[in-house]
């Protein structure tokens, strides 16, 4: 018998023995381990190529290889001195025989070995005549393949040389373990990223749906008037700005019009915006007086602070303008009150620009808050603009846009109907610096000329 095992560095080589009980759990488990390390069919690995080259040089052999033994093939994960060979059919002898043994394995003359002489690398190119290998063994005892050397002339291999192959096989196993850990880490990172991306998409969809629920899906047609609105979110997908327009009677003689800004961002601001919006709607129906509507909203916010705030009180507030619009042929009468809100702007048909301060405290902050009604009349060609402070607090070319900047911009918009004015304002917003720090809500109402 020309083949032999070497165990524990014993000299001379001893005949192969049966695999000890408990060294493995059978071929099915071994193949499962091969699949686990995900090395079959992958591109050549530089570290394994170096191991194959070291094996050949240290043993003074023309061919070195790192192989993985599959169920029907032997795949060369790395090779030195064996160009063009990626895999061979699994058959008796050489690598297939080596993975059936516990320790290093050698064939001094393949032509005289009944298991090896029909092997394709022996019977064909490169005409292998000697072979030596050490199994690549997993920590749980499965032999994946071999680190081996081959030559075209018969020769004996010393036990010390086989021990070197064993060390190189251990290095190959350590590399495969690190590679598997990297693959698992990459898979985990990819799974985390995909989960985060999926959750981000779902959250974005929920945020969009929530934000849409805080704004009318579309503005109703206002008799004898043109109306346009725009909402521009800041960095957060959900903001506290809102606007609303709805009829207060069946014949469309009176309409409620609101615009406002609730402190905060995200879901908490959205819940507060919902409270503000529906409180104003209820107040408009039961008490269609803008000053009284804001008084009722102020009371509702303070009640919410006392009931739901940690420790009994959590300060939050909003700014808002509430209006009752009475449209008619050729004009509209608007009664409006505000708390902490920017001035309303009137673009008159003749080109004059009017800014009206709306006196009233921030809503939800002060005891005994009082709000005043202001009456505005719109004639043919006139336009009313209401907006939140995000429009004037935004930065353009590094400087705050401000009320002066807005008035200068609107000076060139005289005579524009509400839809055209809103389109022009959207273009203005596009020129603001990014990222925006605050949401912007705008409503324009005009009387056709």
N, C-alpha and C positions, 0 to 999 in steps of 0.2 A: 504494500500500500504506500503510495507516494504522497498522500495528503496527510496533514497532521494539525492538531491543535496545540497551542501553547497557553498554559494557565499559570498565573502567579509567577511568571518569569522562569518557569521550570526548564532545566536543561538535562538531557536533550529533549526535543519535542516528543510528546507522547501521543498515541493514537486517540482519535476523537471518541468521546463518550456521549452517551445519551444526555439530552438536556435535563438538568435537575428539575425535580418537581417544584412547581411554584415559580419558575423563572419567567413564565409568560402565561397568557390566557388563550393561546391558540392563534391561528392565522387570521381569523376574523378580527380579533382585538388588535393584532399587529397592523393590519390594513387600516383599521380605524385610526390608529396612531399616525400612520403615514398621511392620511387625509387631514388629520388635525394640524399638522405642521405646514400645510399649504405650500409645499415646495415643488410638487410635480408640475412640469410644464411651464415653470417660471423662467424668466431670462437668467443667463449665467450670473452667478453671484461672485463678486470679486474676492470676498474673504474665502469662500470655498475654493476658488481657483488657486489662491495662494497656498491653501492646505494641500491641494493635489500636487502642486509644483514642489512644495517642501518634501512631501512623501517621496516623490521620484528622486529628488536630489540626495536626500539623506540615505535612501536605500540603494542609490546608484542604479536606478532603473530608468529605462527610456520612457515609460508611461506611468502616470499617476492619475488617479480619478477619485471623485466622491460620487457615489451612486446611491440611488433610492430604489428599493425593490418593491414594485407594485405587484398586483395580482397576475398580470400578463406581460409585463415588461420590466426591464431594468433601465431606469432613466439616469443619465449622467448629469448630475447637478453641476459638476465641474470636471474638467479633464485637462491633462497636460501631456503633450506628445501624442494625442489621439484626435487629429483634426477631422471634422466632418461627422463624428459619431455623436448623436444625441441620445439614442436609446437602442436597445437590442431586445429581441424577444426573450422573455424569461424562460430559461430551460435549465436542465441539470448542470451543476458545476458552477464554479467561480462565485459570483455575487449571490446567486440564489442559494448556493450551498453555504456560503459564509454567514448569512443571516439565520441559518438554522442551528448555528453553533454558539456556544456561550462566549468563547474567547477568540483570539486571533487564529487565522486559518491560512494554510499555505499549500500550494501544489508545486512540487519541485519540477515535475515534467508532465505537462498536460497531455502529451501524446500517450502516456502510459497510465493515465487516470481514467477509469471507465465513466466517471461522472462528467469530466471536463472535456474529453476529446471531441465530442460532437457539438460543443458550444460554438456559436457563430463567430466569436472572436478568435477561437482556436482553429476551427475548420476553414475560416475565411480570413480576410484582412482584419487585423495586422499579423495574424498567425502567432498568437500568444502561446509561449512554451512554458513560462513560469508565472505564477500568480501568488500574491500574498495580500491579506486583508485583515482589518480589524473592524468589528461591527460598530455602527453608530447606535448607541443604546440610550433610550429615553430614561428619565428618572424613575418611571414606573415599570421599567424592564422590557420594553418593546424594542426590537432591533429594526430600525428603519432602513438601513442600507449599510454601506461600507466606505471606509477610506482604504484604497488598495493601490498596489503597484503591479505592473506587468512587464514582461520582456519577451524577446523573440528567441531566447536561448534558455535551455534548462539551467537551473541553478538552485542551490540550497539558500535558505534565508535563516539567519541566526535569530535566536530568541530575543536578543537585544534589539534587533531590527523590528521584529514583530511588536515588541514593547513600545517602540517609537510610533508604530502605526496605531497602537492603542491610545497613546497620548494624543495623537493627531485626531483620532476619531472622537475622543472626549472634547477636544477643542471644537470640532465640527458640531458636536451636540450642543455645546454651550452657545455657539453662534446661532444654531437653529432655535434654541430657547429664547435668546435675545430677539431674534427676528420675529418669533411668534408673539412675544410680549409687545413688540413694536406694532405688529399687525393688529393685535387686540386693542392696543391703545388708540391706534388710528381708527379702528372700527368703532370704538367707544366714542371717540371725539366726533366722528362722522354722525353717529347715532344721536349724540347730544346736540350737534349742530342742526341735524334734520328735525329733531324734536323741537328745538328752540325756534327754528324757522317756521315749523308748522304751527307752533303755539303763537309765534309772532303774527303769522298770517291770520290765525283765528282771532287773536286779540284785536288786530287791525280791523277785521271785519266787524267784530262786536263794537269796537270803538266807533266805527263809521255808522253802524246802525243806531248806537246810542246817541251819537251827535245829531243824526238826522231826526231822531225822535224829539229832540229839543228845539228843532226848527220846523216851520211848516214845510211840508213836502213841495208845495208850490204856492205862490201868492195868488189869492183869489182876485177876480176882476173887480176893481173899485169903480162904481158908476161915475161917469163924467171925469175920471182921473186916469193917469198912468202911474204905475207903481213898479219899482225895481228894488232888489235887495241883493246883498252879497255877504257871504261869510268866508273869512280867510283864517284858517287855524294857524297857530304858532307851531312850536316844536312838538308839543304834546298833541296826541291825536284827538283828545277830548278837552274842550275848553269851557269857559264859563260865559262866553258871550252868547246873546240870543236876540231874536226879534220875532215879532208875531203880528198878524193882521187877521181880523175876523169880524163878521157882522154882529151887531148887537140887537138887531130886529129883523123881521122877515122881509120887510120892503127895502132894506138896504139904505135907510136914511142915516143911520149912525154906525160907525165902525170903531173898533178898538185897535189901536196901533201902539206897540211897545218895542223898546229896544233897551238892552241893558248888559251889564257885565258883573258876573258873580266872582268874588275873589276865589283864587285857587285854580288848579288844573286837575285833569284826570277824573276818575269815577266820582270822587267826593264832590268836585265842582259840578259834575253833571247832575248828581242827585239834588244839589242845592238849586241848580238852574231849573230843574223840573219843578221844585217847590215854588220858586219865584214865578215861573211862567203860569202855572195853573192857579196860583193865588191871585195873580193879576187878572186872569180870565174870569175867575169867580167874582172878584171885586168889580170888574167892569160890567158884569151882568146884573149884579145886585145893587151896586152903587156907581152908576156911570158918571163919576166925577173924578178926573185925574188926581187931584190933590187928596181926596178921600181914598182913592185906590192905593196910593203910595202909603198913606197912613195905615191902611189895613195890611199892606205888605210888611211895613216896619214892625207891626205887632206880631205877624206870623214868624218873622225871622227871629225876633227876641224870644218867642215861645220855643222855637226850635233850639235856640242856644241853651235855654234853661233845661229843657227836657232831655236832649240827646248829648249835650257836651260832657266831657269827662269832668267828674266832680260837680256836675250840675250846670256849668257854664262853659261854652266854647264860643269864642268871639268869631263871627264871620259876618260879612256884609256884602252889599252890592250897590252899584250905581244903576240908575234906570231913568228913562223918560217914558211917561205914559200919556197917551193922547186919545181924545175922542174926535173923530173926523166926521164932519157933516158935509158930504159932497152935494153939489147941485149943478145945474146947467151954468157953465161959464165960470165956476169957482168952487171954493170949499172953505168952510169955517172950521178951524182946528183949535181945540182947547188942550193945552199941554201942561204938565207939571213934571218936575224932575228932582232927583236927589243925587247930588254929587256928580252930575253928568255934564259932559262938555256942552258948549253953547250950540243951539240949533242954527243953521245957516239957511238964509233965503236968497235965492237967485231970482231977482225980479226980471220981468220981460224986457224992461228997458235997459238992462245991463247992470243995474245997481246990485251990490252985494250987501246983505244985512246979516249981522251976527247978533243973536238974542241970548243973553245970559239967562239960564234957568236956575233960579235960586232955590236951594233946598239942601239939607245935609245928606251925607252918605247914609244909606238906608240900613238900619239895624245897629247903629252905633250909639246914638244919643237918646237920652230920656226926653220925652216931650217934644219929639221932632215935629216940625210944622212944614208944610209944603204949600206953595202958591201956584194957582192956575195962571197961565198966560194965554191970551187969545191971539190967534194969527189968522189972517185972511189971505187966501191965495186967489189970484185972478188969472185970466187966460195968459199963458206963457210963463207963469211963475212956477218955481220948483222949490220944494222944501227938502233939506238934507239933514238926517239924523245919523249919528255915528258913535261908536265907542272910542275910548281913549287910545286904543291900539293904533288908530290911524294917525294921531298926532304925536304919540310917543315913539313911533318907529324912527329908525335912523336912515338917513340918506347921505351917502358920501361921508359917513362918520359923524354926522351931526344930527341932533334931534330935529325931526321935520317940523313939529310945532304948529300952533294955530296960525301963526303968521305965514308959514309955508303953505298951509292948506288954503288960506284965503288968497294968497298969490296965485296958487294953482287954479282955484275956482274962478278967478277974475277972467280967465280965458274961456270959461264954460257958459257964459250968459246965453240964455235962449235955448239951452239944451233941454230936451224932455228927459224924464227920469231914466228910461232905458239907455239913452245915449250918454247921459252923465255917468251912470253906473259903469258903463263900458270904459269910459275915460278914466274913472277912478281905479278900475281893475288894472289898467295899464300903468297907472301911477304906482300901485302897490308892487308891481313887478320890478320897479326900479329901486325899491327899498333894500337896505343892506340885509344880508342873511347871517346867522339865523334870526328870525323874528322872535322877540321876547314876549309878545302878547298877541292875542287874537284880535281880529278886526271884524266888526259887524257894521253894515251900512244899510240904510233904507232911504230911498228918494221917492217923493211923491210930487207929481206935476199936473198942471191943468193944461190941456191942449190949447195951443194958440189959435 
